[in-house]
Amino acid sequence: MKKLLTLVMLLQAIVAFANNGVVKGSFSGTVTDAATGKPIVGATVYINDAKVGTNTNANGNFLIDNITEGNHLIEFSHIGYNTLAQNIFIKGDTKLNISLSAAVVENNAVIVTGVSRASQLKKVPFQVAVMRKEELQQTTSTNIIDAITRKAGVSAIATGPAISKPVIRGLGYNRVLTMNDGVRQEGQQWGDEHGIEIDEASVSKIEILKGPASLVYGSDAMAGVVNIITNVPVALNTLKANVGSNYQTNNRLRSLYGNVAGNKNGFSWNVYGTTREAADYKNKYDGYVFNSKFKEQNAGGYVGYNGNWGYSHLIVSNFSLTPGLVEGERNDQGKFIKPLPGGNEGEATDADFKSTIAQVPFQQIQHFKIATDNSFKIGDNKLTLNVGYQRNQREEFGNPDDLKEKALYFDLKTTTYAAQFHLKEKGGWKPSIGINGMNQTNTNRGIEQLIPNYRLNDMGVFVFTEKDFDKLTLSGGARFDNRNIDVANLLDETGSIKGNSFKKDFNNFSGSAGLAYQASKKVNIKFNVARAFRAPSIPELASNGAHEGTIRYEYGDASLKSETSTQFDAAVDFNTQHVSFNVAGYINAFNNFIFYRKLSANDGTDSLVNVDGNDLTAFKFDQRKASLAGIEATLDFHPHPIDWLHFQNTFSYVAGRLREAEAGSKNLPFIPAPRLLTELRGDFKKVGKGLSNLYVKVELDNTFKQNNPFTAFNTETATNGYTLLNAGVGTDVVNKKGTTLCTVNFSANNLGDVAYQNHLSRLKYAAENVVTGRTGVFNMGRNFSVKVNVPLSMKL
């Protein structure tokens, strides 16, 4: 923390230096409707690389002052209109009038910031999915990762409503990297029952980079990156506030969110707070699922300044979650049971189901983060710098005789840093040089140790460049990484050593090369090849203990090598005024793919380890060659002249195989089932005098049977397919001037109350219900949701 404060003071000195001699510019103009020529009120004009923007006034006019002169990628957007993105050179007082056409289908003008520099989506050579705040508001979910599973190629490993882990194209855990406002999110993402710790209500935009991203992000980005953006300054000289709430009927989820943000002459700030709690959810087969409840309380914000030299922001957040852990144990009558003091058990009651206070076993998760996000103009070049400190504390409680006893307590402290020097564009080339890494320490403070205490140092350097050739954009680069790990002795409950200390170094080269070709106004072609890597995680190297929520005892292997992969991506986009079609395919070949295998005793039987009177099967991590291949397709049809109607279909399929079979199975574990999401939607800009931006939608969520599980060692079983019927309606309530008074979204998920199990749900492997003969716990049944958001705005 002291080092971070010292750095902040150093940055202030840099700001003072960078501010000298930098020329100031301004950007102004008018945004109008392309069809009618009328001004568009409230359109957003945003300069991504400068993190500054504004909204058009009643006459459609806008002005952004105090901007660094040079080339900027500027985004123009408004609900109901196609987003427009243009590279505009700002010198002095630059003026430009913009026309937006009515939204028909999603276009490629969306700007992506999760690559080396802000780029138009159509110029990025790999697949990227974008989810904005408006879409999140229209989506019903119990956590932020569930919300993004509507995107092609994205799914989630779930442990009840509160805990979900992102899976991109069949890969999850430490193979997916989560970024939040430029900071690498570090918790215990290696564990089955560990989610991410980011407040959903604070999110402005999510970018999902699909495919290897090791070039820019280093280790752990083999499958891709979930880039979550919350820090977006409001318009200059504006004060904005929002108050929002959500209620869901199935588990009585209720949430309240509020924030206040302002921007006065470039000095900007934002403060937010969220409280959420839910009781146990229910479904047709299980009734109420005992201990699926949770409580969540979050707070955060930022303060910063935007000037003609760039910007400097200080970001702070604190996330707190207390989820119950579903064990799924039932008595002879098929009723859920709960542990009681004295080693006894009792039947869960109606009061237990309706309470939002988690019972044993449960977790307490705290994630504190402070970071600086900066961009400086240095001559004709630009330096971006991000430094963050975060502390993740995960406590697990499982003793009904002592509710304060911490069976497991991981205390993880991480400092991350990332700097990129963007050189002046020359001859169309846009080169960048970057360095990033982290320093991390883990301390066990509970009575048990599953992984040892350790210190980790990680650093990578890379070069990246991009070149536009009229309709063709080429991009790529190379990177070198070093990760050093110092692992302490692993101790048992008596203090005896059960795992020896060791030190390891991992060095790797990675890189990528890709192209995006605008073959015509309608057709865009993309191709990318990338080499990625992942250093083994600490549990894979050094675990020795019983893994909570499983029937296995895990041993790490300190001799594991880094995973490496080579992936080939190809995609074709076809866009017309009324039809949008995208198809993408990929092949990913792995060396040293890490998975776990069952250990055998000397007599050939399963190796067993006795833990608290229970014999658990022993497993050890191993490595093999493997491959993944898949396809994603999206079709959005907007028939003429029914301009308000959308018919959208999204399909995802992925298959994973080991080169050599393990215990008779070649299939990779945790591969999601094929899925087809079909939505029929109507959008209406104006409905009478009091409503605008009305939408009505009906969708079918078709998840097919997963017939190719990893059956070795009874790890997985096949999963039946299912079809869910969902619906939604929402609108803005406006006054006579067109100002939004509130936004209301109503939705219904699983209207048919279908009892189903998602293949990636860990609750699928809970104990059998002896009364019905069904194994595991089923997913949530019918659920209605209502969201209300009230925005307030005033000029300063």
HURA-V191457 format. One record per residue. N is the residue number from 1. SS is DSSP state (h for helix, s for strand, l for the rest). PHI is phi in whole degrees, -180 to 180 (999 if undefined). Layout:
n: {N | N}
ss: {SS | SS}
phi: {PHI | PHI}
This chain:
n: {1 | 2 | 3 | 4 | 5 | 6 | 7 | 8 | 9 | 10 | 11 | 12 | 13 | 14 | 15 | 16 | 17 | 18 | 19 | 20 | 21 | 22 | 23 | 24 | 25 | 26 | 27 | 28 | 29 | 30 | 31 | 32 | 33 | 34 | 35 | 36 | 37 | 38 | 39 | 40 | 41 | 42 | 43 | 44 | 45 | 46 | 47 | 48 | 49 | 50 | 51 | 52 | 53 | 54 | 55 | 56 | 57 | 58 | 59 | 60 | 61 | 62 | 63 | 64 | 65 | 66 | 67 | 68 | 69 | 70 | 71 | 72 | 73 | 74 | 75 | 76 | 77 | 78 | 79 | 80 | 81 | 82 | 83 | 84 | 85 | 86 | 87 | 88 | 89 | 90 | 91 | 92 | 93 | 94 | 95 | 96 | 97 | 98 | 99 | 100 | 101 | 102 | 103 | 104 | 105 | 106 | 107 | 108 | 109 | 110 | 111 | 112 | 113 | 114 | 115 | 116 | 117 | 118 | 119 | 120 | 121 | 122 | 123 | 124 | 125 | 126 | 127 | 128 | 129 | 130 | 131 | 132 | 133 | 134 | 135 | 136 | 137 | 138 | 139 | 140 | 141 | 142 | 143 | 144 | 145 | 146 | 147 | 148 | 149 | 150 | 151 | 152 | 153 | 154 | 155 | 156 | 157 | 158 | 159 | 160 | 161 | 162 | 163 | 164 | 165 | 166 | 167 | 168 | 169 | 170 | 171 | 172 | 173 | 174 | 175 | 176 | 177 | 178 | 179 | 180 | 181 | 182 | 183 | 184 | 185 | 186 | 187 | 188 | 189 | 190 | 191 | 192 | 193 | 194 | 195 | 196 | 197 | 198 | 199 | 200 | 201 | 202 | 203 | 204 | 205 | 206 | 207 | 208 | 209 | 210 | 211 | 212 | 213 | 214 | 215 | 216 | 217 | 218 | 219 | 220 | 221 | 222 | 223 | 224 | 225 | 226 | 227 | 228 | 229 | 230 | 231 | 232 | 233 | 234 | 235 | 236 | 237 | 238 | 239 | 240 | 241 | 242 | 243 | 244 | 245 | 246 | 247 | 248 | 249 | 250 | 251 | 252 | 253 | 254 | 255 | 256 | 257 | 258 | 259 | 260 | 261 | 262 | 263 | 264 | 265 | 266 | 267 | 268 | 269 | 270 | 271 | 272 | 273 | 274 | 275 | 276 | 277 | 278 | 279 | 280 | 281 | 282 | 283 | 284 | 285 | 286 | 287 | 288 | 289 | 290 | 291 | 292 | 293 | 294 | 295 | 296 | 297 | 298 | 299 | 300 | 301 | 302 | 303 | 304 | 305 | 306 | 307 | 308 | 309 | 310 | 311 | 312 | 313 | 314 | 315 | 316 | 317 | 318 | 319 | 320 | 321 | 322 | 323 | 324 | 325 | 326 | 327 | 328 | 329 | 330 | 331 | 332 | 333 | 334 | 335 | 336 | 337 | 338 | 339 | 340 | 341 | 342 | 343 | 344 | 345 | 346 | 347 | 348 | 349 | 350 | 351 | 352 | 353 | 354 | 355 | 356 | 357 | 358 | 359 | 360 | 361 | 362 | 363 | 364 | 365 | 366 | 367 | 368 | 369 | 370 | 371 | 372 | 373 | 374 | 375 | 376 | 377 | 378 | 379 | 380 | 381 | 382 | 383 | 384 | 385 | 386 | 387 | 388 | 389 | 390 | 391 | 392 | 393 | 394 | 395 | 396 | 397 | 398 | 399 | 400 | 401 | 402 | 403 | 404 | 405 | 406 | 407 | 408 | 409 | 410 | 411 | 412 | 413 | 414 | 415 | 416 | 417 | 418 | 419 | 420 | 421 | 422 | 423 | 424 | 425 | 426 | 427 | 428 | 429 | 430 | 431 | 432 | 433 | 434 | 435 | 436 | 437 | 438 | 439 | 440 | 441 | 442 | 443 | 444 | 445 | 446 | 447 | 448 | 449 | 450 | 451 | 452 | 453 | 454 | 455 | 456 | 457 | 458 | 459 | 460 | 461 | 462 | 463 | 464 | 465 | 466 | 467 | 468 | 469 | 470 | 471 | 472 | 473 | 474 | 475 | 476 | 477 | 478 | 479 | 480 | 481 | 482 | 483 | 484 | 485 | 486 | 487 | 488 | 489 | 490 | 491 | 492 | 493 | 494 | 495 | 496 | 497 | 498 | 499 | 500 | 501 | 502 | 503 | 504 | 505 | 506 | 507 | 508 | 509 | 510 | 511 | 512 | 513 | 514 | 515 | 516 | 517 | 518 | 519 | 520 | 521 | 522 | 523 | 524 | 525 | 526 | 527 | 528 | 529 | 530 | 531 | 532 | 533 | 534 | 535 | 536 | 537 | 538 | 539 | 540 | 541 | 542 | 543 | 544 | 545 | 546 | 547 | 548 | 549 | 550 | 551 | 552 | 553 | 554 | 555 | 556 | 557 | 558 | 559 | 560 | 561 | 562 | 563 | 564 | 565 | 566 | 567 | 568 | 569 | 570 | 571 | 572 | 573 | 574 | 575 | 576 | 577 | 578 | 579 | 580 | 581 | 582 | 583 | 584 | 585 | 586 | 587 | 588 | 589 | 590 | 591 | 592 | 593 | 594 | 595 | 596 | 597 | 598 | 599 | 600 | 601 | 602 | 603 | 604 | 605 | 606 | 607 | 608 | 609 | 610 | 611 | 612 | 613 | 614 | 615 | 616 | 617 | 618 | 619 | 620 | 621 | 622 | 623 | 624 | 625 | 626 | 627 | 628 | 629 | 630 | 631 | 632 | 633 | 634 | 635 | 636 | 637 | 638 | 639 | 640 | 641 | 642 | 643 | 644 | 645 | 646 | 647 | 648 | 649 | 650 | 651 | 652 | 653 | 654 | 655 | 656 | 657 | 658 | 659 | 660 | 661 | 662 | 663 | 664 | 665 | 666 | 667 | 668 | 669 | 670 | 671 | 672 | 673 | 674 | 675 | 676 | 677 | 678 | 679 | 680 | 681 | 682 | 683 | 684 | 685 | 686 | 687 | 688 | 689 | 690 | 691 | 692 | 693 | 694 | 695 | 696 | 697 | 698 | 699 | 700 | 701 | 702 | 703 | 704 | 705 | 706 | 707 | 708 | 709 | 710 | 711 | 712 | 713 | 714 | 715 | 716 | 717 | 718 | 719 | 720 | 721 | 722 | 723 | 724 | 725 | 726 | 727 | 728 | 729 | 730 | 731 | 732 | 733 | 734 | 735 | 736 | 737 | 738 | 739 | 740 | 741 | 742 | 743 | 744 | 745 | 746 | 747 | 748 | 749 | 750 | 751 | 752 | 753 | 754 | 755 | 756 | 757 | 758 | 759 | 760 | 761 | 762 | 763 | 764 | 765 | 766 | 767 | 768 | 769 | 770 | 771 | 772 | 773 | 774 | 775 | 776 | 777 | 778 | 779 | 780 | 781 | 782 | 783 | 784 | 785 | 786 | 787 | 788 | 789 | 790 | 791 | 792 | 793 | 794 | 795 | 796}
ss: {l | h | h | h | h | h | h | h | h | h | h | h | h | h | h | h | h | h | h | l | l | l | l | s | s | s | s | s | s | s | s | s | s | l | l | l | l | l | s | l | l | l | l | s | s | s | s | l | l | l | l | s | s | s | s | l | l | l | l | l | s | s | s | s | s | s | s | s | l | s | s | s | s | s | s | s | s | l | l | l | s | l | l | s | s | s | s | s | s | s | l | l | s | s | s | l | l | s | s | s | l | s | l | l | l | l | l | l | l | l | s | s | l | l | l | l | l | l | s | s | h | h | h | l | l | l | l | s | s | s | s | s | h | h | h | h | h | l | l | l | l | l | l | h | h | h | h | h | l | l | l | l | l | s | s | s | s | s | l | l | l | l | l | s | s | s | s | s | l | l | s | l | h | h | h | s | s | s | s | s | l | l | s | s | l | l | l | l | l | l | l | l | l | l | l | l | l | l | l | h | h | h | l | l | s | s | s | s | s | s | l | l | l | h | h | h | h | l | l | l | l | l | l | s | s | s | s | s | s | l | l | l | l | l | l | l | l | s | s | s | s | s | s | s | s | s | s | s | l | l | l | l | s | s | s | s | s | s | s | s | s | s | s | s | l | l | s | s | s | s | s | s | s | s | s | s | s | s | l | l | l | s | s | l | l | l | s | s | l | l | l | l | l | s | s | s | s | s | s | s | s | s | s | s | s | s | s | l | l | s | s | s | s | s | s | s | s | s | s | s | s | s | s | s | l | l | l | l | l | s | l | l | l | l | l | s | s | s | s | s | h | h | h | s | s | s | s | l | l | h | h | h | h | h | l | l | l | l | l | l | l | s | s | s | s | s | s | s | s | s | s | s | s | s | s | s | s | s | l | l | s | s | s | s | s | s | s | s | s | s | s | s | s | s | s | s | s | l | l | l | l | l | l | l | l | s | s | s | s | s | s | s | s | s | s | s | s | s | s | s | s | s | l | l | l | s | l | l | s | l | l | s | s | s | s | s | s | s | s | s | s | s | s | s | l | l | l | l | l | l | l | l | l | s | s | s | s | s | s | s | s | s | s | s | s | s | s | s | s | l | l | s | s | s | s | s | s | s | s | s | s | s | s | s | s | s | s | l | l | s | s | l | l | l | l | l | s | s | s | l | l | s | s | s | s | s | s | s | s | s | s | s | s | s | s | s | s | s | l | l | l | l | s | s | s | s | s | s | s | s | s | s | s | s | l | l | l | h | h | h | h | h | l | s | s | s | l | l | l | l | l | s | s | s | s | l | l | l | l | l | l | l | s | s | s | s | s | s | s | s | s | s | s | s | s | l | l | l | s | s | s | s | s | s | s | s | s | s | s | s | s | s | s | s | s | s | s | s | l | s | l | l | l | l | l | s | l | s | s | s | s | l | l | s | s | s | s | s | s | s | s | s | s | s | s | s | s | s | s | s | s | s | s | s | s | s | s | l | l | l | l | l | l | l | s | s | s | s | s | s | s | s | s | s | s | s | s | s | s | s | s | s | l | l | s | s | s | l | l | l | l | l | l | l | s | s | s | s | s | s | s | s | s | s | s | s | s | l | l | l | s | s | s | s | s | s | s | s | s | s | s | s | s | l | l | s | l | l | l | l | l | h | h | h | l | l | l | l | s | l | l | s | s | s | s | s | s | s | s | s | s | s | s | s | l | l | l | l | l | s | s | s | s | s | s | s | s | s | s | l | l | l | l | l | l | l | l | l | l | l | s | h | h | h | h | l | l | s | s | l | l | l | l | s | s | l | l | l | l | l | l | l | s | s | s | s | s | s | s | s | s | s | s | s | s | l}
phi: {999 | -62 | -63 | -66 | -65 | -63 | -64 | -59 | -65 | -66 | -64 | -61 | -67 | -64 | -59 | -61 | -69 | -67 | -73 | -73 | 81 | -81 | -84 | -96 | -131 | -141 | -136 | -143 | 163 | -133 | -110 | -127 | -78 | -63 | -84 | -104 | 78 | -78 | -66 | -101 | -86 | 81 | -66 | -95 | -118 | -133 | -101 | -64 | -71 | -98 | 51 | -144 | -163 | -159 | -124 | -73 | -87 | -62 | -100 | 80 | -88 | -142 | -150 | -120 | -107 | 62 | -107 | -64 | -67 | 140 | -85 | -132 | -92 | -115 | -112 | -116 | -151 | -164 | -57 | 93 | -125 | -69 | -68 | -119 | -126 | -138 | -83 | -126 | -88 | -99 | -142 | 65 | -92 | -94 | -122 | -157 | -96 | -124 | -116 | -109 | -93 | -61 | -68 | -111 | -135 | -62 | -112 | -94 | -81 | -60 | -97 | -110 | -108 | -80 | -95 | -59 | -144 | -57 | -141 | -71 | -56 | -69 | -101 | -86 | -79 | -124 | -79 | -134 | -107 | -123 | -128 | -94 | -59 | -61 | -70 | -62 | -64 | -91 | -111 | -96 | -156 | -103 | -157 | -69 | -70 | -60 | -65 | -85 | -72 | -73 | -84 | -59 | 83 | -117 | -143 | -148 | -88 | -118 | -127 | 85 | -68 | -90 | -124 | -139 | -119 | -70 | -127 | -116 | 52 | 85 | -122 | -140 | 56 | -79 | -97 | -119 | -103 | -106 | -113 | -134 | 53 | 83 | -107 | -66 | -78 | -121 | -130 | -100 | -71 | -75 | -88 | -60 | -100 | -116 | -99 | -102 | -120 | -135 | -72 | -62 | -67 | -87 | -78 | -100 | -161 | -127 | -113 | -112 | -88 | -101 | 116 | -55 | -128 | -65 | -55 | -94 | -110 | 83 | -62 | 79 | -113 | -65 | -88 | 144 | -137 | -101 | -100 | -104 | -114 | -119 | -88 | -126 | -60 | -79 | -61 | -58 | 57 | -135 | -117 | -129 | -141 | -139 | -127 | -137 | -146 | -144 | -131 | -123 | -79 | -63 | -115 | 57 | -65 | -136 | -139 | -138 | -134 | -150 | -151 | -132 | -135 | -145 | -149 | -119 | 55 | 94 | -86 | -124 | -157 | -156 | -131 | -138 | -152 | -140 | -132 | -139 | -154 | -147 | -88 | -71 | -84 | -137 | -148 | -66 | -89 | -95 | 69 | -75 | -92 | -62 | 71 | -91 | -79 | -163 | -131 | -143 | -140 | -134 | -153 | 177 | 161 | -154 | -142 | -170 | -139 | -113 | -134 | -70 | -89 | 138 | -153 | -145 | -126 | -112 | -116 | -135 | -150 | -140 | -113 | -136 | -137 | -124 | -100 | -77 | -109 | -79 | -99 | 78 | -75 | -132 | -90 | -68 | -94 | 80 | -94 | -64 | -116 | -128 | -73 | -123 | -57 | 82 | 80 | -94 | -133 | -138 | -80 | -63 | -102 | -61 | -65 | -63 | -65 | -86 | -76 | -102 | -92 | -64 | -107 | -68 | -80 | -148 | -120 | -126 | -119 | -125 | -135 | -104 | -146 | -136 | -151 | -114 | -123 | -139 | -145 | -126 | -83 | -125 | 64 | -94 | -110 | -141 | -115 | -109 | -142 | -135 | -130 | -139 | -125 | -141 | -128 | -110 | -116 | -123 | -110 | -124 | -118 | -146 | -109 | -66 | -82 | -147 | -69 | -95 | -73 | -97 | -64 | -125 | -149 | -94 | -117 | -110 | -118 | -136 | -113 | -117 | -148 | -154 | -137 | -133 | -109 | -94 | -76 | -58 | -64 | -142 | 63 | 87 | -84 | -125 | -83 | -140 | -123 | -137 | -143 | -154 | 173 | -156 | -120 | -141 | -133 | -120 | -126 | -85 | -122 | -96 | -82 | -117 | -130 | -94 | -123 | -81 | -66 | -157 | -124 | -133 | -124 | -135 | -150 | -141 | -124 | -149 | -125 | -142 | -146 | -141 | -141 | -98 | -119 | 55 | -92 | -110 | -121 | -107 | -152 | 168 | 174 | -141 | -151 | -127 | -128 | -134 | -126 | -115 | -125 | -118 | -104 | -84 | -61 | -95 | -110 | -91 | -67 | -91 | 93 | -78 | -80 | -115 | -155 | -79 | -70 | -164 | -126 | -140 | -123 | -126 | -122 | -151 | -106 | -145 | -180 | -156 | -148 | -154 | -142 | -132 | -122 | -85 | -63 | -159 | -64 | -102 | -117 | -128 | -117 | -130 | -148 | -149 | -127 | -145 | -108 | -130 | -147 | -148 | -72 | -57 | -77 | -59 | -60 | -67 | -87 | -141 | -68 | -162 | 170 | -83 | -89 | -56 | 83 | -127 | -112 | -128 | -111 | -108 | -116 | -82 | -139 | -69 | -92 | -60 | -101 | -67 | -74 | -132 | -147 | -126 | -121 | -111 | -120 | -144 | -150 | -130 | -110 | -125 | -130 | -125 | -63 | -124 | -141 | -131 | -134 | -135 | -134 | -136 | -130 | -152 | -133 | -128 | -106 | -110 | -107 | 62 | -64 | -95 | -149 | -112 | -126 | -76 | -91 | -112 | -79 | -61 | -88 | 90 | -82 | -64 | -79 | -118 | -124 | -86 | -128 | 52 | 87 | -110 | -87 | -107 | -71 | -90 | -127 | -137 | -72 | -140 | -137 | -149 | -76 | -153 | -148 | -130 | -148 | -163 | -144 | -133 | -143 | -134 | -126 | -121 | -113 | -129 | -68 | -90 | -100 | -82 | -67 | -90 | -100 | -125 | -128 | -117 | -130 | -129 | -125 | -136 | -148 | -145 | -132 | -130 | -138 | -82 | -64 | -119 | -66 | -119 | 52 | 85 | -122 | -102 | -75 | -76 | -76 | 61 | -94 | -67 | -74 | -59 | -144 | -126 | -109 | -117 | -130 | -112 | -139 | -117 | -119 | -132 | -67 | -132 | -133 | 71 | -92 | -107 | -128 | -146 | 53 | -78 | -134 | -136 | -142 | -135 | -139 | -113 | -102 | -101 | -109 | -83 | -68 | -98 | -95 | -123 | -81 | -84 | -85 | -58 | 62 | 57 | -68 | -136 | -126 | -63 | -129 | -69 | -80 | -160 | -129 | -111 | -103 | -124 | -151 | -162 | -150 | -162 | -163 | -96 | -95 | -123 | -92 | -64 | -86 | 88 | -77 | -73 | -90 | -165 | -120 | -123 | -128 | -121 | -143 | -137 | -108 | 55 | -59 | -81 | 53 | -71 | -90 | -145 | -127 | -74 | -61 | -97 | -83 | -70 | -71 | -61 | -106 | -70 | -64 | -74 | -85 | -67 | -76 | -97 | 80 | -87 | -95 | 83 | -110 | -93 | -75 | -65 | -85 | -57 | -146 | -105 | -137 | -131 | -122 | -130 | -130 | -115 | -95 | -130 | -151 | -154 | -83 | -100}
